[in-house]
Amino acid sequence: MLDYTEIQQQIYSLKLSNEQAYCQIQAFFTYFSLIEFTQLRSLTLIEIKENDIERLSSILPLLSQLTCLRLMPSLTVLDTLHHKLPKCKPNILLTSSMSSILTSQEIIPLTKLSIRGLQFESESSIDISQLHGRINYLKYLNVSDCMVNADNLMDAIGHMINLRSLIVSVYYNSDIIDAFRWKHLIISSLPHLTVFRFRFGTLDRNEIIRKYENFQTDFWIKEHQWYTECLLGEQILSQIFTIPYLNDTRPMCLKYVRHFYTRIDHSKTFDNVTDLYLTSEELMALNGFYFPNIRSLIIHSLPVFANESNEERFIRSLKRIMNLSNVKHFEIPLCSQTTGSTILLMILKEAPNLSSLNIFNCSIDILRNNKEICQYTNKMIKKLQFCVYSQTNPCQKPNDVSSIHKVFSNVEQMTFHKTQSDSSLFLLNNLPKL
């Protein structure tokens, strides 16, 4: 049997998060030092606290094998850590701050950079003339789920002369939906670019349709095979994107109409989508969508039908748009007296690889009272996220966990928000695999 030291030497990647578990990073640092992980190549820190910064700052320069550092904290935390990066020399940095990286006086030459969740319009603090020499080593750039100024973003990209792969996902900005400007930028400044994937969005669906035409020229279609499609919505964000559709950290919803030219094969447009959110009404009326690789499924409400034929029709509609065999996680809708337990049972039967559930406390009784459902959940579910619905009296006992072990006896991993100490003890005593 391996001892702790041998185990630590075999760990190449660590992900620590305070997002759902308070002070988890601090607790980890209490028992372990990152220096002990001599082969550590990738480190991800999510929602790191200020009191962990000093310790991390002293350790980063000593991580000689580190090549990928992901930081998802506040901008002040990033500013504190940036001057420590040159010594550990990661060539991949994923963060939510663009300006502090690009203007840092000591930042090392990065080859890969991912920026997610940039939500301010102006990057006026960036002096473009200072960027040359710092970002021209970049070969890969991913700017995702951002709301940024189009001029400044494109000016910065124009200095990345060695860029091979560019991924841009920007919302609520019609200026960036400009095929002619992107073509000029690529021809004049990005001679090595071979991969360009984007997703742009605006509330004006007519503008999306109009600008879509400009992406149908030979430069896009014949020279680079960068094919595009539109998702058009009413009073929601309409999108234009390169196919296949970029996967997202948020579940995709289906309140859209697809718009594309049939001369191009669009059958694999949504092959990369792994998370899907839909309502029963959308599902029954849906046409033209297929998601072969859905891993996580959220259905807002499970209907109750008057007869079995309508229930079977619902399941057929679900199978028509996705391969249920690939679904591993399912969120049971918020409990109500009309929650469709029969539909849930049919989904469990059609999704043999389902092993993870997100469930509200007041749905437990609905499951417990159906013996056949319990047979499936006891056998299949290994990971459970248990949520307490806290509005006025939605259930009689919001913190009652006494039935969980009867429905999910084989759970190995569980997240329980707002739990009490006696509830935790009960779960540990009654869920032997937890």
Secondary structure as GFF3:
##gff-version 3
##sequence-region A 1 434
A	DSSP	alpha_helix	4	8	.	.	.	ID=ss1
A	DSSP	beta_strand	13	17	.	.	.	ID=ss2
A	DSSP	alpha_helix	24	31	.	.	.	ID=ss3
A	DSSP	three_ten_helix	34	36	.	.	.	ID=ss4
A	DSSP	beta_strand	42	46	.	.	.	ID=ss5
A	DSSP	three_ten_helix	50	52	.	.	.	ID=ss6
A	DSSP	alpha_helix	53	59	.	.	.	ID=ss7
A	DSSP	three_ten_helix	60	62	.	.	.	ID=ss8
A	DSSP	beta_strand	68	72	.	.	.	ID=ss9
A	DSSP	alpha_helix	75	82	.	.	.	ID=ss10
A	DSSP	alpha_helix	85	88	.	.	.	ID=ss11
A	DSSP	beta_strand	92	95	.	.	.	ID=ss12
A	DSSP	alpha_helix	99	102	.	.	.	ID=ss13
A	DSSP	beta_strand	112	116	.	.	.	ID=ss14
A	DSSP	three_ten_helix	128	130	.	.	.	ID=ss15
A	DSSP	beta_strand	140	146	.	.	.	ID=ss16
A	DSSP	alpha_helix	150	157	.	.	.	ID=ss17
A	DSSP	beta_strand	165	170	.	.	.	ID=ss18
A	DSSP	three_ten_helix	174	176	.	.	.	ID=ss19
A	DSSP	alpha_helix	179	189	.	.	.	ID=ss20
A	DSSP	beta_strand	195	202	.	.	.	ID=ss21
A	DSSP	alpha_helix	205	212	.	.	.	ID=ss22
A	DSSP	three_ten_helix	213	215	.	.	.	ID=ss23
A	DSSP	alpha_helix	218	218	.	.	.	ID=ss24
A	DSSP	pi_helix	219	223	.	.	.	ID=ss25
A	DSSP	beta_strand	228	232	.	.	.	ID=ss26
A	DSSP	beta_strand	238	242	.	.	.	ID=ss27
A	DSSP	beta_strand	257	259	.	.	.	ID=ss28
A	DSSP	beta_strand	275	278	.	.	.	ID=ss29
A	DSSP	alpha_helix	280	285	.	.	.	ID=ss30
A	DSSP	beta_strand	296	299	.	.	.	ID=ss31
A	DSSP	alpha_helix	308	321	.	.	.	ID=ss32
A	DSSP	three_ten_helix	324	326	.	.	.	ID=ss33
A	DSSP	beta_strand	329	331	.	.	.	ID=ss34
A	DSSP	alpha_helix	341	350	.	.	.	ID=ss35
A	DSSP	beta_strand	356	360	.	.	.	ID=ss36
A	DSSP	three_ten_helix	361	363	.	.	.	ID=ss37
A	DSSP	alpha_helix	364	368	.	.	.	ID=ss38
A	DSSP	alpha_helix	371	380	.	.	.	ID=ss39
A	DSSP	beta_strand	383	387	.	.	.	ID=ss40
A	DSSP	alpha_helix	404	407	.	.	.	ID=ss41
A	DSSP	beta_strand	413	416	.	.	.	ID=ss42
A	DSSP	alpha_helix	421	430	.	.	.	ID=ss43
###
